[in-house]
């Protein structure tokens, strides 16, 4: 039986929690509206194939969401947001690294919905996070 582990590193405070409730996850995510850091959900004892780790990295209300997915033949794919309309925008710095603006959202409510989807189903739609 699989379960989730919530991990966070926000403004110098790190921690993890096995089997978090949705309210634990949501309150952690809401802190990213005014703090910088990262929050992740790991699947513990999950299937060999499928979604394994969802993470958001946040910096000054810019959010990078990634989903690590195990595929056939022990391969891994990283799925991200993709905003076609941002294709010619400059890269955005998040926690010291630069990312293509097409992968970044300023919408924390969208991030919360993605985490809720993962919490409820163990995956996120390819319509939202793609390869």
C-alpha positions in Angstrom: 0.0 0.0 0.0 1.5 3.3 -1.0 1.4 6.6 0.9 2.8 10.1 0.6 5.6 11.9 2.2 5.5 15.7 2.4 8.9 17.4 2.4 9.7 21.1 2.5 12.6 23.5 2.6 11.2 27.0 3.0 13.3 30.0 4.0 15.8 27.8 5.9 13.3 25.6 7.6 13.3 22.0 6.4 11.2 19.0 7.4 9.2 16.1 6.3 5.9 14.4 7.3 4.7 10.9 6.5 1.1 10.5 5.5 0.1 14.2 5.5 -3.5 15.3 5.4 -4.7 17.6 2.6 -4.8 20.5 5.1 -1.1 19.9 6.0 -0.2 20.1 2.3 -2.4 23.1 1.5 -1.0 25.1 4.4 2.5 24.4 3.4 1.8 25.5 -0.2 0.1 28.7 1.0 3.3 29.7 2.7 4.9 30.0 -0.7 2.8 33.1 -1.4 5.2 35.1 0.8 8.2 32.8 1.3 10.7 31.2 -1.1 11.6 27.5 -1.1 10.4 24.1 -2.3 7.7 21.6 -1.3 7.5 18.1 -2.6 5.2 15.0 -2.3 6.9 11.6 -2.7 5.1 8.4 -3.3 6.4 5.8 -0.8 6.1 2.1 -1.7 4.4 3.0 -4.9 4.2 1.2 -8.2 7.4 0.7 -10.3 5.8 2.6 -13.2 3.9 5.9 -12.7 4.1 9.3 -10.9 6.7 9.3 -8.2 7.5 12.8 -7.0 5.7 16.2 -7.4 7.6 19.3 -6.5 7.1 23.1 -6.6 10.0 25.4 -6.4 9.0 29.0 -5.5 10.9 32.3 -5.6 9.2 35.7 -5.4 5.8 34.3 -6.3 7.1 32.5 -9.4 6.4 28.8 -9.3 8.1 25.9 -11.1 6.1 22.6 -10.8 7.7 19.3 -11.9 6.5 15.7 -11.7 8.9 12.9 -11.9 7.4 9.8 -13.5 8.9 6.3 -13.7 8.3 4.7 -17.1 8.9 1.3 -18.7 12.5 0.1 -18.8 13.5 2.0 -15.6 13.4 5.3 -17.5 12.3 8.6 -15.9 10.4 11.5 -17.4 10.0 15.0 -15.9 6.7 16.6 -16.7 6.2 20.4 -16.3 3.7 23.2 -17.0 4.0 24.6 -20.5 2.7 28.1 -21.4 3.0 28.5 -25.2 2.2 32.2 -25.0 5.4 32.8 -23.0 7.8 31.4 -25.6 9.7 34.6 -26.3 10.0 35.8 -22.7 13.2 35.9 -20.7 14.3 33.1 -18.4 13.2 33.4 -14.8 15.5 32.8 -11.8 14.1 30.4 -9.1 16.2 29.6 -6.1 19.5 30.4 -8.0 18.7 28.5 -11.2 17.3 29.9 -14.5 14.2 28.3 -16.1 12.4 28.9 -19.4 9.5 31.2 -18.7 7.2 28.7 -20.5 7.5 26.4 -17.5 6.7 29.1 -14.8 3.4 30.2 -13.3 2.6 33.1 -11.0 -0.7 31.4 -10.1 -0.4 29.7 -6.7 -4.1 28.6 -6.9 -3.0 26.5 -10.0 -0.2 25.0 -8.0 -2.5 24.1 -5.2 -5.0 22.5 -7.6 -2.1 20.4 -9.1 -1.1 19.2 -5.7 -4.7 18.4 -4.8 -5.0 16.3 -8.0 -1.8 14.4 -7.1 -3.0 13.9 -3.5 -6.4 12.6 -4.6 -5.4 10.5 -7.6 -1.6 9.8 -7.4 -1.1 11.5 -10.7 -1.6 14.8 -12.6 -3.4 15.1 -16.0 -1.1 15.3 -19.1 -3.3 18.3 -20.0 -1.7 20.2 -17.1 1.8 18.7 -16.8 3.4 17.5 -20.0 6.7 16.0 -21.1 
